[in-house]
Structure formats: structure tokens, C-alpha cells
Amino acid sequence: MSDTQTLIENRPPSVATLFIERVAATPDAEAYRYPVPRPSGRGPDEWRSLSWSQAAERVYAIAAGLIALGVEPEERVALAAATRVEWILADFGVMCAGAATTTVYPSTNTEESAYILADSDSRVLIAEDAAQLAKARERRAELPRLAHVVVIDTADALPAEGDPDGWVLSLADLETRGTEYLLTHPEAVKERVGAITATQLATLIYTSGTTGRPKGVRLAHDSWSYMAKAIAATNLLSKDDVQYLWLPLAHVFGKVLTSGHVEVGHITAVDGRVDKIIENLPVVQPTYMAAVPRIFEKVYNGVAAKARAGGPAKYRIFKWAAGIAREYARTGQDNFRRTGTASVPFALNAQHRIADALVYAKLREAFGGRLRAAISGSAALAPDIGYFFSGAGIHILEGYGLTESSAASFVNPGEAYRTGTVGKPLPGTEVRIADDGEILLRSPGIMAGYHGLPEKTAEVLEPDGWFHTGDIGELSPDGYLRITDRKKDLIKTSGGKYIAPAEVEGQFKAVCPFVSNILVHGADRNFCTALIALDEPTILGWAAENGMGGMPYADVVASAQVRQLIDGYVRRLNAGLQRWQTIKKFRLLPRDLDVEHGELTPSLKLKRPVVEREYKDLIEEMYEGTREV
């Protein structure tokens, strides 16, 4: 048995156990960094730290506080908060109490929040602030089992007339109760952790359904313990790393990073404010971070826009440098695949050094200057964007997984990464490609099932443990996986041709620096069309340079000039597609797609049915009066 197999197969039953082991091993090492706004409200945030022992003191107090409130093993404690250090401490507190965390996005509306709390049968809600408390209070009559709401930020989050006695308390109150409880029951938390079994429920994560109600995915303690050990076994991280964690912790991608962190023992800087990423990166100077493709697309578009604003000469330099970066990355990766060395020809290397001094070095500084690698997941990254960053020295390791597989099933292996693939299976994960191309997975990370939905579970989970992902993919002879599309999202035209819309959409994002979101439509039609939303800062910058300064976004995208601009990029896209894949018509949307309108999931994935339903008139307009040829 290899060392990796031994590491994974001899894992403890829970991450709660791993947390206790980590605290014992490195009590004084820095565990977390988190921002605190300055009292004056001026200037950059102050970053503070927690050591592992300081974090443990709070985690055990939260765990004991929940036990004192009467929370029993496997009972659900909901967490409705943005990504922040208290989310992580509360989650570990729930697990150390032997209970199970129900994750709720803070952006979830009142109706769906109430549904999740009721369906999960949550006993306690840990709410970020008054807004999250108000959602629960409004639907309290529908939540008879919700015994307490614990509020993190207590400003304006006070008990109200009509609340049951003790229904609202602060996180500080909960920790005080826990500390007092431990004085008389000093072994309470360790006893709860010691009693946890591998199959015991640890987390309920509700998937962002595009139709109907979200489904609760039941993930056992063993799933997170396995993930912690499997991530460590990839050797992508070391104890000397600094991770910048901004992803939504209610999403499985963000949540799995907390398990890997405990096992490896590096530093994690936590701040979920997306609008602070650019400001935080030079301060945190991470060596490692995870993100979704939209973040890399926005950075690329922003860099291109800044170069364009600098005048024709600067823009020509940027475009030249971008081309060199892609050629350098492709050549290096191809040679590494063949020879094990990422060598490039002398002339290309010389051009790359010049481009590095002019463009790439500044880009790396924007990421903090120390970034070794970035993990991209949740959706497909356009290969041209991946090659650009690779050639610029920002190494994006694409990965793949689902909520139902505890997030991480595949990841690219360090310097042997291949842009356009999601890498190789994590140790302990099996993969199979079905006859119709669907990817099947089996591993300790696979869910126990959908909460209260045995029929839905049986549709995707076979008795022998194989999970049907719903994704279509191809495996290379040496085990690299390439995702081609969602099985249910494949378009079949009326002419019988199958089209993977995500592939076409990804190519357009690489071609057009102004695009924010694009949806390709064509199911049961004889040609493809597209709905295109533009990136507001980028297109407004272009508008200012082209005589439309001061015009609102909706007027800019409705203008003939912008229509002509985007038409040029659509033509460039079409030149590289098969005839049946080409975009014959498109419409520019009057605003960008977003989470608030329900068009994107909180992890910024496109909800196709929602967008197609909302813009049905525009879609039909593109097909009116045509012979669809």
C-alpha cells in the first residue's frame, strides 16, 4: 500500500477530529487572517490574526454553547452569512458539537430561506445580521422547530415584541454560555467529537435549482475527512502557503477549502467581499487562491480595457503580449507532455522576457506578487484565457467536482497541468465514462443522498456507489479529464446536430473583451442565436473613448456603434466554428445578468432556463420571419 493510500484509508471519521489534531500539533501557528474596518471608516482595513489555539477556544465555546442550548448529534444548525472568519468558526463549532451545518446563502430570499430552514428541520440559525434575522422572523410561524437565532453582527438585531423568550441571542452570548458550560462539563466537546461516526451527517448543502425547489445534499463527516486527506495528498499545498479565501462558504467549493486548510495547516486570509478582492490581494500577498472563471475573465477584460485606454500603442503592445503568452503556454505545456520539460524555442523565450517586463510582471503584482497557483472550478474556463494567464506566470489549475461529490473530484497536477482539462482524479476517486459520454464518479466524497428525496437520489446514485454527474466528458489515455458540457444542456438543432453551448460561449469570452455573460440558444431550431450581456465598466470605458461619454449603460448597449462592435467579435467567433455552431443572430441585453435577479447561481453559473424564460421575447424575435436556414 502506498503512503497516499495509507494516508487516505487511515483517515479519522471526521474533520472535527482533524481540527483537534491540528490544534494540538501547531497551537501557536497562525491559522486565520481577517479584516477589521478602521473605526474612522477611512483608509484600508486592518488585518488581524488568530492562531490555531485561539481559533479552537472560540470553536469549542460555540460547540459547548450549542450543546447547552440542547442541540443533539446530527440535528441541523443553519448558517446564513457571507464568507468571514466567524462562518468558519461556527461551522467547526457545529461539527465539534456533533451536529450538522445547513448552509444558506445570505442572498437567498425570504421564501427560499424559510423553505431550506423548514426542509432541513434546523433547530438553530446562526445569522449574520439584522437582515438575515428578519427573514427568519417573518416566517417564524412556519418554523416551529427553530428554537434560536444566533446573530453575529448585532447592530439593529435585537429581540422584538412577539419573539419567544431567548429566541434571539448574539454569537458572543452563545460563546459565553459555552465557556460557562465547559466549566462544569469540561469534556463535553471532546466527548461529542469522539462519538462522531464516519457516516454521521455533517452538512446539508442545498443546490441552486434552475427549476423547482433546491435539493438538500447530505454529506457525511467522512466526506470532509476524505477531502482533507485527498487534498493534502495532491501535494499542491504546503504549511508555508497563504490562501486567500473569498468564495461563498455556503457553496461546496468554498466549504471544501476549509477542510484542506485544517489538514495542511497553512494560513488562510478570509474576506468574502468580492468588491475588495483587487484591494486585498496586494495586502494579503497570497501564494494560493481559488476562484471561479468569471473572476479571471473580469481581470483579463479589465487589463485589456486599461491597455486600450492607454492609447493605440499600449493596446498593440498588450495584444502582442497576450499572443506571446498563449503561444508560450501552449508550447511549454505541449513539450512538458512529451518530454517532461516545459521548454520553448529561444526566439519565443526572448519575446516572452520582453513581454514579461512590459505586461506580465504588472499583472502578477496585481495578484500580490507571490501567487504560485490558482484553482479554478465551478464552471468551464475558456482555454484562451487560461493560456493567457499561464503564459503570464499566473498558473490556473482547473478542477472539477459537484456539490454531490463534496466539490473536489479532479484537479490539475501542479506543473504538469494542462489548460482546457480539469486534470486527474483525486486519490481515492474512481471515474468511468458511460456509453453516452456521461461522467460517473465513485469515492468517499459522494453524497449519502438528497435529503428526504429517495426517488431523486435513486435517479443519480447507483446501489454500488457510482454517481451520475450529468456532465459529458472525455478521458485522455493518461487520465486527464476534459468536460465538454452538461448532459442536459446539450443543444440538438432541428437539423439533428448536437452543440455544446458552454464550449461556444467560452470561445466567445476569449475573443471578446467586452462580454460579461453569454447564452447560446438553438434547441430544436435550425440555427443558433445568442443573448449577450456586456461588462459595464469595460463597455462604458469604450463608449467614453468613442463619443458616448456620460450615456447610461442601457443606451450604450442599444447604440448602433456597440452593435457593430460586438458584431465584429461574433464574426471572429464564427470563423472558428463548424457551420451548425455559428451564431446567426444575437441580441444585447439592457443589463448584465446577476444573482439578485436569479439568473446566476451564487457561484456565478448561468441559469439557462431562467434567462431563456425572462428573455423569451428577444429569442423569439430572432427567429421571426426567418426560414431558419
ZAMARGU-4260 file (C-alpha; in steps of 0.2 Angstrom, whole numbers, plus 5000, padded with zeros to 4 digits):
<rodrens>
0) 5000/5000/5000 | 5007/5017/4995 | 5009/5031/5008 | 4995/5041/4999 | 4983/5026/5001
5) 4988/5024/5019 | 4985/5042/5022 | 4968/5041/5015 | 4962/5024/5021 | 4968/5028/5039
10) 4959/5044/5040 | 4949/5049/5056 | 4930/5048/5055 | 4928/5067/5055 | 4936/5084/5051
15) 4932/5089/5069 | 4945/5076/5074 | 4957/5083/5062 | 4954/5100/5069 | 4958/5094/5087
20) 4974/5086/5080 | 4979/5102/5071 | 4977/5112/5086 | 4987/5100/5096 | 5001/5100/5083
25) 5003/5118/5080 | 4994/5128/5093 | 5003/5144/5091 | 5005/5144/5072 | 4994/5157/5063
30) 4978/5150/5056 | 4967/5164/5050 | 4968/5182/5045 | 4953/5193/5044 | 4950/5211/5040
35) 4943/5224/5053 | 4937/5241/5046 | 4945/5256/5054 | 4934/5265/5067 | 4935/5281/5057
40) 4929/5272/5041 | 4944/5279/5032 | 4959/5270/5025 | 4962/5252/5022 | 4955/5238/5033
45) 4966/5232/5047 | 4970/5213/5046 | 4971/5203/5062 | 4976/5185/5065 | 4970/5170/5075
50) 4982/5156/5080 | 4975/5138/5080 | 4974/5138/5099 | 4964/5155/5098 | 4953/5148/5085
55) 4950/5132/5095 | 4945/5142/5110 | 4931/5150/5100 | 4926/5134/5091 | 4925/5124/5107
60) 4915/5138/5115 | 4902/5139/5101 | 4901/5120/5101 | 4898/5119/5120 | 4885/5134/5118
65) 4875/5124/5106 | 4876/5108/5117 | 4870/5120/5131 | 4855/5125/5120 | 4850/5107/5118
70) 4857/5103/5101 | 4859/5085/5099 | 4870/5075/5087 | 4865/5076/5068 | 4852/5090/5072
75) 4854/5104/5060 | 4861/5121/5064 | 4859/5133/5049 | 4872/5146/5044 | 4866/5161/5034
80) 4881/5173/5032 | 4894/5179/5020 | 4912/5172/5019 | 4920/5178/5035 | 4931/5170/5049
85) 4915/5168/5060 | 4907/5157/5047 | 4922/5145/5048 | 4922/5146/5067 | 4904/5142/5068
90) 4905/5128/5056 | 4918/5119/5066 | 4908/5123/5081 | 4893/5114/5074 | 4904/5099/5069
95) 4913/5098/5086 | 4895/5098/5094 | 4892/5083/5083 | 4878/5092/5074 | 4876/5096/5055
100) 4878/5113/5046 | 4864/5118/5034 | 4871/5131/5023 | 4861/5146/5017 | 4867/5160/5005
105) 4864/5177/5013 | 4857/5182/4996 | 4844/5169/4997 | 4826/5177/4998 | 4815/5175/5012
110) 4804/5162/5004 | 4818/5151/4999 | 4827/5153/5016 | 4811/5148/5025 | 4810/5133/5014
115) 4828/5127/5017 | 4826/5130/5036 | 4810/5120/5036 | 4815/5106/5025 | 4832/5104/5034
120) 4822/5104/5051 | 4835/5116/5058 | 4835/5119/5076 | 4846/5134/5077 | 4850/5148/5064
125) 4867/5157/5065 | 4863/5173/5056 | 4875/5186/5050 | 4865/5202/5054 | 4848/5210/5056
130) 4843/5207/5038 | 4845/5188/5040 | 4836/5188/5057 | 4822/5197/5048 | 4820/5183/5036
135) 4818/5170/5049 | 4807/5181/5060 | 4795/5185/5045 | 4792/5166/5043 | 4793/5161/5061
140) 4776/5153/5061 | 4782/5141/5048 | 4797/5136/5058 | 4791/5129/5074 | 4807/5118/5076
145) 4818/5134/5075 | 4822/5137/5093 | 4835/5150/5092 | 4843/5163/5081 | 4861/5167/5085
150) 4866/5184/5077 | 4885/5188/5073 | 4883/5207/5070 | 4871/5213/5082 | 4868/5231/5077
155) 4849/5233/5075 | 4847/5214/5078 | 4838/5215/5094 | 4824/5204/5101 | 4807/5211/5095
160) 4790/5210/5103 | 4782/5193/5099 | 4799/5184/5099 | 4799/5169/5111 | 4810/5171/5127
165) 4828/5168/5122 | 4824/5166/5104 | 4837/5179/5098 | 4854/5179/5106 | 4871/5186/5100
170) 4886/5175/5095 | 4895/5182/5109 | 4881/5177/5121 | 4882/5159/5114 | 4901/5158/5116
175) 4899/5165/5134 | 4886/5151/5138 | 4898/5138/5130 | 4913/5144/5141 | 4902/5143/5157
180) 4895/5126/5151 | 4913/5119/5149 | 4917/5124/5167 | 4905/5111/5173 | 4906/5099/5159
185) 4925/5101/5153 | 4925/5085/5142 | 4908/5089/5134 | 4915/5094/5117 | 4929/5080/5116
190) 4915/5068/5120 | 4904/5074/5106 | 4919/5073/5094 | 4924/5056/5100 | 4907/5049/5097
195) 4906/5055/5079 | 4904/5041/5066 | 4910/5042/5048 | 4893/5040/5041 | 4885/5053/5053
200) 4878/5069/5044 | 4890/5084/5044 | 4882/5096/5031 | 4867/5099/5021 | 4870/5110/5006
205) 4856/5115/4996 | 4859/5115/4977 | 4854/5131/4967 | 4840/5123/4957 | 4836/5131/4940
210) 4819/5124/4941 | 4809/5119/4956 | 4814/5119/4974 | 4833/5116/4978 | 4838/5099/4984
215) 4847/5096/5001 | 4863/5086/4998 | 4868/5076/5013 | 4887/5075/5016 | 4894/5064/5029
220) 4908/5068/5041 | 4919/5055/5032 | 4916/5065/5016 | 4926/5080/5023 | 4939/5070/5032
225) 4942/5061/5015 | 4943/5078/5006 | 4955/5084/5019 | 4967/5070/5016 | 4965/5069/4997
230) 4969/5087/4995 | 4984/5085/5006 | 4989/5070/4995 | 4990/5080/4979 | 5005/5090/4987
235) 4998/5106/4979 | 4999/5115/4996 | 5011/5116/5010 | 5011/5123/5028 | 5020/5138/5021
240) 5006/5143/5010 | 4995/5158/5012 | 4977/5156/5005 | 4966/5170/5000 | 4948/5163/5003
245) 4934/5174/4996 | 4922/5161/4989 | 4905/5159/4996 | 4906/5146/5011 | 4888/5141/5008
250) 4894/5134/4992 | 4903/5117/4992 | 4919/5124/4983 | 4922/5137/4997 | 4917/5124/5011
255) 4930/5111/5005 | 4944/5123/5006 | 4942/5124/5025 | 4944/5105/5026 | 4961/5106/5016
260) 4966/5120/5027 | 4965/5111/5043 | 4974/5096/5036 | 4989/5105/5029 | 4990/5119/5042
265) 4994/5134/5031 | 4987/5152/5034 | 4970/5157/5027 | 4965/5175/5024 | 4946/5176/5024
270) 4936/5190/5016 | 4920/5187/5006 | 4918/5204/4999 | 4920/5202/4981 | 4922/5221/4978
275) 4938/5220/4990 | 4947/5207/4980 | 4958/5219/4970 | 4962/5229/4985 | 4966/5214/4996
280) 4977/5204/4985 | 4992/5216/4987 | 4990/5217/5005 | 4987/5198/5009 | 5000/5193/4995
285) 4993/5175/4994 | 5003/5161/4987 | 4987/5151/4983 | 4969/5155/4980 | 4953/5148/4972
290) 4941/5157/4961 | 4928/5154/4948 | 4931/5158/4929 | 4921/5174/4930 | 4934/5182/4941
295) 4948/5178/4929 | 4938/5184/4914 | 4935/5201/4923 | 4953/5203/4927 | 4958/5199/4909
300) 4944/5211/4902 | 4950/5224/4915 | 4968/5223/4909 | 4963/5224/4891 | 4952/5239/4894
305) 4966/5248/4904 | 4978/5245/4889 | 4965/5251/4877 | 4963/5267/4887 | 4982/5270/4886
310) 4981/5273/4868 | 4984/5263/4852 | 5002/5260/4855 | 4999/5252/4873 | 4984/5242/4866
315) 4995/5235/4852 | 5008/5230/4865 | 4995/5221/4876 | 4988/5212/4861 | 5006/5206/4856
320) 5010/5201/4874 | 4994/5192/4875 | 4998/5182/4859 | 5015/5178/4866 | 5008/5172/4882
325) 4997/5160/4874 | 5010/5153/4862 | 5022/5152/4876 | 5010/5142/4887 | 5004/5131/4874
330) 5022/5127/4868 | 5028/5124/4886 | 5013/5113/4890 | 5015/5103/4874 | 5033/5100/4877
335) 5031/5095/4895 | 5018/5082/4890 | 5031/5075/4878 | 5047/5077/4886 | 5044/5081/4905
340) 5052/5098/4902 | 5042/5114/4898 | 5055/5121/4886 | 5051/5134/4872 | 5062/5139/4857
345) 5075/5153/4860 | 5066/5166/4850 | 5049/5163/4859 | 5058/5164/4876 | 5066/5180/4871
350) 5050/5188/4866 | 5042/5182/4882 | 5055/5190/4893 | 5051/5207/4884 | 5033/5204/4886
355) 5035/5200/4904 | 5044/5216/4908 | 5031/5226/4899 | 5015/5217/4904 | 5015/5201/4914
360) 5025/5207/4929 | 5012/5221/4932 | 4999/5208/4931 | 5007/5197/4944 | 5009/5211/4956
365) 4991/5215/4955 | 4989/5197/4962 | 5000/5201/4976 | 5017/5196/4968 | 5018/5179/4976
370) 5004/5168/4968 | 5011/5151/4965 | 4994/5144/4958 | 4976/5147/4957 | 4962/5134/4957
375) 4948/5137/4945 | 4932/5127/4947 | 4913/5128/4947 | 4912/5131/4928 | 4922/5130/4912
380) 4937/5142/4910 | 4939/5147/4892 | 4956/5139/4886 | 4962/5155/4878 | 4960/5164/4895
385) 4969/5150/4904 | 4983/5150/4892 | 4985/5169/4893 | 4987/5168/4912 | 4998/5153/4911
390) 5010/5162/4900 | 5009/5177/4911 | 5015/5167/4926 | 4998/5165/4934 | 4996/5146/4934
395) 4977/5142/4934 | 4974/5124/4939 | 4957/5119/4933 | 4947/5107/4944 | 4931/5098/4944
400) 4918/5092/4956 | 4900/5094/4961 | 4890/5098/4977 | 4886/5079/4977 | 4904/5074/4977
405) 4910/5087/4991 | 4917/5098/4977 | 4934/5091/4973 | 4935/5076/4962 | 4948/5081/4949
410) 4962/5094/4949 | 4977/5098/4938 | 4993/5091/4945 | 5005/5105/4948 | 5017/5109/4935
415) 5010/5095/4924 | 4994/5105/4922 | 4985/5105/4905 | 4974/5120/4901 | 4957/5115/4895
420) 4956/5100/4906 | 4951/5098/4924 | 4966/5087/4927 | 4966/5069/4936 | 4956/5061/4949
425) 4960/5065/4967 | 4967/5050/4976 | 4953/5038/4981 | 4941/5044/4967 | 4936/5032/4953
430) 4930/5038/4936 | 4921/5030/4922 | 4914/5037/4906 | 4897/5029/4901 | 4892/5024/4884
435) 4883/5041/4881 | 4898/5051/4887 | 4892/5055/4904 | 4905/5055/4918 | 4902/5043/4933
440) 4911/5045/4949 | 4913/5034/4965 | 4923/5040/4980 | 4921/5043/4999 | 4916/5061/4995
445) 4900/5056/4986 | 4884/5061/4995 | 4873/5050/5005 | 4859/5056/4995 | 4846/5070/4993
450) 4838/5075/5010 | 4820/5067/5011 | 4820/5063/4992 | 4824/5044/4990 | 4817/5044/4972
455) 4828/5059/4966 | 4843/5050/4975 | 4840/5034/4965 | 4840/5043/4949 | 4858/5048/4951
460) 4866/5036/4963 | 4868/5018/4959 | 4867/5004/4973 | 4886/5001/4971 | 4890/5019/4974
465) 4893/5026/4956 | 4886/5044/4954 | 4879/5050/4938 | 4886/5068/4937 | 4875/5074/4922
470) 4891/5081/4914 | 4898/5075/4897 | 4917/5072/4896 | 4932/5063/4888 | 4947/5055/4897
475) 4964/5055/4889 | 4975/5039/4889 | 4985/5046/4904 | 4969/5051/4914 | 4966/5069/4911
480) 4948/5074/4910 | 4940/5086/4898 | 4922/5092/4902 | 4913/5095/4886 | 4896/5100/4893
485) 4881/5097/4904 | 4871/5082/4898 | 4855/5091/4900 | 4862/5107/4892 | 4867/5100/4875
490) 4858/5108/4861 | 4851/5097/4847 | 4846/5108/4832 | 4831/5104/4822 | 4844/5098/4809
495) 4849/5084/4821 | 4866/5092/4826 | 4872/5092/4844 | 4880/5108/4850 | 4889/5111/4867
500) 4884/5129/4871 | 4896/5131/4885 | 4910/5127/4873 | 4904/5141/4861 | 4901/5153/4875
505) 4919/5150/4882 | 4926/5154/4865 | 4917/5170/4863 | 4923/5176/4881 | 4941/5173/4875
510) 4938/5183/4859 | 4928/5197/4865 | 4935/5208/4879 | 4918/5217/4882 | 4907/5202/4886
515) 4901/5198/4904 | 4889/5184/4901 | 4883/5175/4885 | 4869/5162/4882 | 4869/5152/4866
520) 4851/5146/4861 | 4847/5134/4847 | 4837/5119/4854 | 4825/5112/4841 | 4829/5127/4830
525) 4838/5127/4813 | 4852/5139/4818 | 4860/5146/4834 | 4857/5163/4842 | 4864/5172/4857
530) 4859/5183/4871 | 4874/5194/4876 | 4877/5205/4892 | 4892/5216/4892 | 4903/5221/4906
535) 4898/5238/4911 | 4914/5246/4916 | 4923/5240/4901 | 4910/5245/4888 | 4907/5262/4896
540) 4926/5265/4895 | 4925/5261/4877 | 4910/5272/4875 | 4919/5287/4883 | 4933/5285/4870
545) 4920/5284/4856 | 4909/5300/4858 | 4897/5292/4870 | 4904/5298/4887 | 4891/5300/4900
550) 4877/5290/4892 | 4869/5277/4903 | 4873/5258/4901 | 4857/5253/4893 | 4858/5267/4880
555) 4876/5262/4876 | 4872/5244/4873 | 4857/5249/4862 | 4868/5260/4851 | 4872/5256/4833
560) 4890/5258/4836 | 4891/5245/4850 | 4880/5233/4840 | 4893/5235/4826 | 4907/5232/4838
565) 4900/5216/4845 | 4895/5210/4828 | 4914/5210/4823 | 4918/5199/4838 | 4903/5187/4834
570) 4910/5186/4816 | 4928/5182/4823 | 4920/5168/4834 | 4910/5161/4819 | 4926/5160/4809
575) 4932/5146/4820 | 4916/5136/4822 | 4908/5122/4812 | 4894/5129/4801 | 4880/5122/4813
580) 4888/5130/4828 | 4889/5148/4821 | 4879/5162/4829 | 4867/5169/4816 | 4859/5182/4826
585) 4862/5190/4843 | 4854/5202/4855 | 4862/5214/4868 | 4854/5213/4885 | 4849/5230/4893
590) 4858/5225/4909 | 4870/5212/4915 | 4864/5195/4922 | 4866/5194/4941 | 4862/5183/4956
595) 4849/5196/4963 | 4838/5193/4948 | 4840/5174/4949 | 4849/5172/4933 | 4866/5167/4940
600) 4869/5155/4954 | 4879/5162/4969 | 4894/5154/4962 | 4890/5164/4946 | 4885/5150/4935
605) 4872/5153/4922 | 4854/5148/4925 | 4849/5144/4907 | 4830/5141/4910 | 4828/5157/4920
610) 4837/5168/4907 | 4828/5160/4892 | 4811/5162/4901 | 4815/5180/4905 | 4821/5185/4888
615) 4809/5174/4878 | 4803/5188/4868 | 4820/5193/4862 | 4824/5175/4857 | 4808/5173/4848
620) 4811/5190/4839 | 4827/5182/4832 | 4818/5168/4824 | 4803/5178/4817 | 4801/5179/4799
625) 4815/5168/4795 | 4816/5151/4786 | 4828/5146/4799 | 4842/5141/4787
</rodrens>
